């Protein structure tokens, strides 16, 4: 049994995204709430700076909570879609709130480990990042918490580090390049229509509109980015089980 290739991961990711576009975007779109709130705060008068600061903290906390909920919901739904399991979106959305704190803790542990490795040298940081690449997915899908989730991810990658690294990096690279090309084209078109495309692209002209366009594009790309490690995680489990 051979492990799925990077090209096939990219192909399946796009197919799942396009076939379930409306559902996935409806989940990712929740991240627009704190983004729009941030834009509105930027438009508040300077005389209300204390109110703005207080609301800014509330929006920041809200953005973290909503971001975690979006990740949990997307992960649960995409894993079910990929494995062709039946699922209830309402149930997934409700249970997602219960998984926010455990996911936050796993993310903090993983982030600290990667940061510590990066402080030593860049290479140890990359090695650790690949080891723990699936810790959040394991936490969400299997309910494994804390350091146990990090350990489970490392065990999954064990013996296939280079293969995992390539299958993570290559699809992400393709999507990132495509994303920035799309961003450049859309910003140029919107800026051209506004009559000041240079100022629009640099954010000097109608910065609120630039921010809205950027956030909408982030919503569109989020499900694609989330799907890549989910597919690789599921296929790695099959590979390890079928050896």
C-alpha positions as CSV (number, residue, x, y, z in Angstrom):
1,X,0.0,0.0,0.0
2,X,1.4,3.4,-1.1
3,X,0.8,6.7,0.7
4,X,-1.3,9.2,-1.2
5,X,0.8,11.6,-3.3
6,X,0.9,15.4,-2.9
7,X,-0.8,15.9,-6.3
8,X,-3.6,13.6,-5.3
9,X,-4.1,15.4,-2.0
10,X,-4.4,18.6,-4.0
11,X,-6.9,17.1,-6.4
12,X,-9.1,15.5,-3.7
13,X,-8.9,18.7,-1.6
14,X,-10.2,20.8,-4.5
15,X,-12.9,18.2,-5.4
16,X,-14.2,18.2,-1.9
17,X,-14.2,21.9,-1.7
18,X,-16.0,22.5,-5.0
19,X,-18.5,19.8,-4.4
20,X,-19.4,21.2,-0.9
21,X,-18.7,24.8,-1.6
22,X,-21.9,26.3,-0.1
23,X,-21.7,24.3,3.1
24,X,-18.0,24.9,3.7
25,X,-18.2,28.6,3.0
26,X,-21.3,29.0,5.2
27,X,-19.1,27.7,8.1
28,X,-16.0,29.8,7.2
29,X,-18.1,32.9,6.8
30,X,-18.6,33.2,10.5
31,X,-15.0,34.5,10.8
32,X,-16.3,37.7,9.0
33,X,-18.1,38.8,12.1
34,X,-15.0,39.8,14.1
35,X,-13.4,41.0,10.9
36,X,-16.3,43.4,10.2
37,X,-16.4,44.5,13.8
38,X,-12.7,45.4,13.6
39,X,-13.4,47.5,10.5
40,X,-16.2,49.3,12.3
41,X,-13.9,50.0,15.3
42,X,-11.4,51.6,13.0
43,X,-14.0,54.1,11.9
44,X,-14.9,55.2,15.4
45,X,-13.8,58.8,16.4
46,X,-10.5,59.2,18.3
47,X,-12.4,60.9,21.2
48,X,-13.9,57.5,22.0
49,X,-10.5,55.8,22.3
50,X,-11.2,54.2,25.7
51,X,-14.5,52.6,24.4
52,X,-12.7,51.6,21.2
53,X,-9.9,49.9,23.3
54,X,-12.4,48.0,25.4
55,X,-14.4,46.9,22.4
56,X,-11.1,46.0,20.6
57,X,-10.2,43.5,23.4
58,X,-13.8,42.0,23.3
59,X,-13.5,41.6,19.5
60,X,-10.1,40.0,19.8
61,X,-11.3,37.4,22.3
62,X,-14.4,36.9,20.1
63,X,-12.2,36.4,17.0
64,X,-10.3,33.6,18.8
65,X,-13.4,31.9,20.0
66,X,-15.1,32.1,16.6
67,X,-11.9,31.1,14.8
68,X,-11.6,27.9,16.9
69,X,-15.3,27.1,16.4
70,X,-14.9,27.5,12.6
71,X,-11.8,25.2,12.7
72,X,-13.6,22.5,14.7
73,X,-16.7,22.6,12.6
74,X,-14.8,22.5,9.3
75,X,-12.6,19.7,10.5
76,X,-15.5,17.6,11.7
77,X,-17.6,18.2,8.5
78,X,-14.7,17.7,6.1
79,X,-13.5,14.5,7.8
80,X,-17.1,13.1,7.5
81,X,-17.3,14.2,3.8
82,X,-14.0,12.6,3.0
83,X,-14.7,9.3,4.6
84,X,-18.3,9.3,3.3
85,X,-19.8,9.1,6.7
86,X,-23.3,10.4,7.6
87,X,-23.3,13.5,9.7
88,X,-25.6,16.1,11.2
89,X,-24.4,19.6,10.7
90,X,-26.5,21.0,13.6
91,X,-25.1,18.4,16.0
92,X,-21.6,19.2,14.8
93,X,-22.0,22.9,15.3
94,X,-23.4,22.4,18.8
95,X,-20.6,20.0,19.9
96,X,-18.0,22.3,18.4
97,X,-18.4,24.8,21.3
98,X,-17.4,22.1,23.8
99,X,-14.2,21.4,21.9
100,X,-12.9,25.0,21.8
101,X,-11.0,24.9,25.2
102,X,-9.3,21.5,24.6
103,X,-8.3,22.7,21.1
104,X,-7.0,26.0,22.4
105,X,-4.8,24.1,24.9
106,X,-3.4,21.7,22.3
107,X,-2.7,24.6,20.0
108,X,-0.8,26.5,22.8
109,X,1.3,23.4,23.6
110,X,2.1,22.7,20.0
111,X,2.9,26.4,19.3
112,X,5.2,26.6,22.3
113,X,7.0,23.4,21.2
114,X,7.5,24.7,17.7
115,X,8.6,28.1,19.0
116,X,11.1,26.5,21.4
117,X,12.5,24.5,18.6
118,X,12.8,27.5,16.4
119,X,14.7,29.4,19.1
120,X,17.3,26.7,19.1
121,X,17.6,26.6,15.3
122,X,15.2,26.8,12.4
123,X,15.6,23.1,11.5
124,X,14.4,21.8,14.9
125,X,11.4,24.1,14.7
126,X,10.5,22.6,11.3
127,X,11.0,19.1,12.5
128,X,8.7,19.7,15.5
129,X,6.1,21.5,13.4
130,X,5.8,18.4,11.2
131,X,5.7,16.0,14.2
132,X,2.8,17.9,15.7
133,X,1.0,18.9,12.5
134,X,-1.9,16.6,13.2
135,X,-2.3,17.3,16.9
136,X,-5.2,19.7,16.5
137,X,-7.0,17.3,14.1
138,X,-6.5,14.4,16.5
139,X,-7.8,16.5,19.4
140,X,-11.0,17.4,17.4
141,X,-11.7,14.0,15.7
142,X,-10.5,11.6,18.4
143,X,-11.0,13.6,21.5
144,X,-7.3,13.1,22.6
145,X,-6.3,16.0,24.8
146,X,-3.2,17.9,25.8
147,X,0.2,16.3,25.4
148,X,-1.4,13.0,24.4
149,X,-2.6,14.6,21.2
150,X,1.0,15.9,20.4
151,X,2.3,12.4,21.2
152,X,-0.3,10.7,18.9
153,X,0.6,13.1,16.1
154,X,4.3,12.4,16.4
155,X,3.7,8.6,16.4
156,X,1.6,9.0,13.2
157,X,4.5,10.9,11.5
158,X,7.1,8.5,12.8
159,X,9.0,6.8,10.0
160,X,7.3,9.0,7.4
161,X,8.7,12.5,8.3
162,X,10.0,13.4,4.9
163,X,7.0,12.0,3.1
164,X,4.7,14.0,5.5
165,X,6.7,17.1,5.1
166,X,6.5,17.0,1.3
167,X,2.8,16.2,1.3
168,X,2.1,19.1,3.6
169,X,4.3,21.7,2.0
170,X,3.7,21.1,-1.7
171,X,-0.1,21.5,-1.7
172,X,0.1,24.5,0.6
173,X,2.6,26.1,-1.7
174,X,0.3,25.7,-4.7
175,X,-2.7,27.1,-2.9
176,X,-0.7,30.0,-1.4
177,X,0.7,31.0,-4.9
178,X,-2.8,30.7,-6.4
179,X,-4.2,32.7,-3.6
180,X,-1.8,35.6,-3.9
181,X,-2.3,35.7,-7.7
182,X,-6.0,35.9,-7.1
183,X,-5.6,38.6,-4.5
184,X,-3.4,40.6,-6.8
185,X,-5.8,40.4,-9.7
186,X,-8.9,41.2,-7.6
187,X,-7.2,44.1,-5.9
188,X,-6.1,45.5,-9.2
189,X,-9.6,45.1,-10.8
190,X,-11.4,46.7,-7.8
191,X,-8.8,49.4,-7.6
192,X,-9.0,50.1,-11.3
193,X,-12.8,50.4,-11.0
194,X,-12.4,52.8,-8.1
195,X,-10.1,55.0,-10.2
196,X,-7.1,54.7,-7.9
197,X,-5.8,51.2,-8.2
198,X,-2.3,52.0,-6.8
199,X,-3.8,53.6,-3.6
200,X,-6.2,50.7,-3.3
201,X,-3.5,48.0,-3.5
202,X,-1.3,49.9,-1.0
203,X,-4.3,50.4,1.4
204,X,-4.0,54.2,1.2
205,X,-7.3,54.6,-0.6
206,X,-10.5,53.2,0.9
207,X,-8.6,50.9,3.4
208,X,-11.9,49.6,4.8
209,X,-12.8,48.2,1.3
210,X,-9.4,46.6,1.0
211,X,-9.9,45.0,4.3
212,X,-13.3,43.6,3.3
213,X,-12.0,42.2,0.1
214,X,-9.1,40.6,2.0
215,X,-11.4,39.0,4.6
216,X,-13.8,37.6,1.9
217,X,-10.8,36.0,0.1
218,X,-9.6,34.5,3.4
219,X,-13.1,33.0,3.9
220,X,-12.9,31.5,0.4
221,X,-9.4,30.0,1.0
222,X,-9.8,28.7,4.6
223,X,-11.7,25.5,3.8
224,X,-9.0,24.6,1.2
225,X,-6.2,25.1,3.7
226,X,-8.0,23.2,6.5
227,X,-8.7,20.2,4.2
228,X,-5.1,19.4,3.3
229,X,-3.8,18.1,6.6
230,X,-7.2,16.4,7.2
231,X,-6.8,14.3,4.0
232,X,-3.2,13.5,4.8
233,X,-4.1,12.6,8.4
234,X,-6.8,10.1,7.3
235,X,-4.5,8.6,4.6
236,X,-1.6,8.3,7.0
237,X,-3.8,6.4,9.4
238,X,-4.9,4.1,6.5
239,X,-1.3,3.6,5.5
240,X,0.0,2.8,9.0
241,X,-2.9,0.4,9.5
242,X,-2.4,-1.3,6.1
243,X,1.3,-1.9,6.4
